[in-house]
């Protein structure tokens, strides 16, 4: 789906990207980049899919979803900080 179609579907479902930011506690840029497909956040994309009632694969076809756990991400950040 085109990013504008995703945002329109969200509005039709009664929410906005700004409301999603507040709900998930993430920056507006994160939601915007997830909508446009520039980042692959399973949490953000999953919630958008739930809101508009379509599977992630239909909204963002041919996109591999991030599959690392939160623990793996934190461990990687800790190694990078050293």
C-alpha positions as semicolon CSV with decimal commas, in nm:
position;residue;x (nm);y (nm);z (nm)
1;X;0,000;0,000;0,000
2;X;0,109;0,354;-0,059
3;X;0,189;0,546;0,263
4;X;-0,099;0,787;0,201
5;X;-0,338;0,491;0,169
6;X;-0,211;0,355;0,501
7;X;-0,263;0,690;0,675
8;X;-0,610;0,725;0,520
9;X;-0,705;0,374;0,635
10;X;-0,584;0,459;0,986
11;X;-0,792;0,778;0,990
12;X;-1,097;0,586;0,865
13;X;-1,045;0,343;1,154
14;X;-1,049;0,635;1,398
15;X;-0,681;0,687;1,472
16;X;-0,392;0,895;1,340
17;X;-0,017;0,845;1,324
18;X;0,018;1,094;1,611
19;X;-0,222;0,891;1,825
20;X;-0,022;0,578;1,745
21;X;0,298;0,753;1,858
22;X;0,139;0,831;2,193
23;X;-0,002;0,479;2,229
24;X;0,330;0,305;2,157
25;X;0,554;0,566;2,318
26;X;0,766;0,615;2,006
27;X;0,879;0,918;1,808
28;X;0,667;1,049;1,523
29;X;0,957;0,985;1,287
30;X;0,954;0,615;1,379
31;X;0,587;0,580;1,288
32;X;0,636;0,782;0,970
33;X;0,930;0,569;0,861
34;X;0,741;0,249;0,940
35;X;0,442;0,367;0,736
36;X;0,668;0,452;0,442
37;X;0,850;0,118;0,474
38;X;1,192;0,270;0,547
39;X;1,220;0,087;0,877
40;X;1,082;-0,255;0,962
41;X;0,949;-0,233;1,315
42;X;0,739;-0,540;1,384
43;X;0,575;-0,367;1,680
44;X;0,471;-0,053;1,489
45;X;0,375;-0,233;1,169
46;X;0,185;-0,497;1,366
47;X;-0,022;-0,234;1,543
48;X;-0,094;-0,051;1,215
49;X;-0,204;-0,380;1,059
50;X;-0,430;-0,445;1,357
51;X;-0,581;-0,094;1,334
52;X;-0,664;-0,115;0,964
53;X;-0,752;-0,484;0,967
54;X;-0,508;-0,608;0,705
55;X;-0,209;-0,841;0,731
56;X;0,140;-0,689;0,734
57;X;0,223;-0,878;0,414
58;X;-0,061;-0,701;0,233
59;X;0,029;-0,355;0,360
60;X;0,405;-0,389;0,300
61;X;0,446;-0,666;0,040
62;X;0,791;-0,816;-0,017
63;X;0,925;-0,681;0,310
64;X;1,114;-0,888;0,563
65;X;1,009;-0,808;0,919
66;X;1,259;-0,751;1,198
67;X;1,285;-1,077;1,392
68;X;1,530;-0,993;1,670
69;X;1,406;-1,003;2,027
70;X;1,427;-0,704;2,257
71;X;1,703;-0,884;2,452
72;X;1,907;-0,933;2,134
73;X;1,873;-0,566;2,046
74;X;1,980;-0,455;2,394
75;X;2,278;-0,694;2,388
76;X;2,386;-0,556;2,052
77;X;2,358;-0,198;2,182
78;X;2,563;-0,290;2,490
79;X;2,840;-0,440;2,272
80;X;2,843;-0,131;2,051
81;X;2,876;0,101;2,352
82;X;3,197;-0,068;2,468
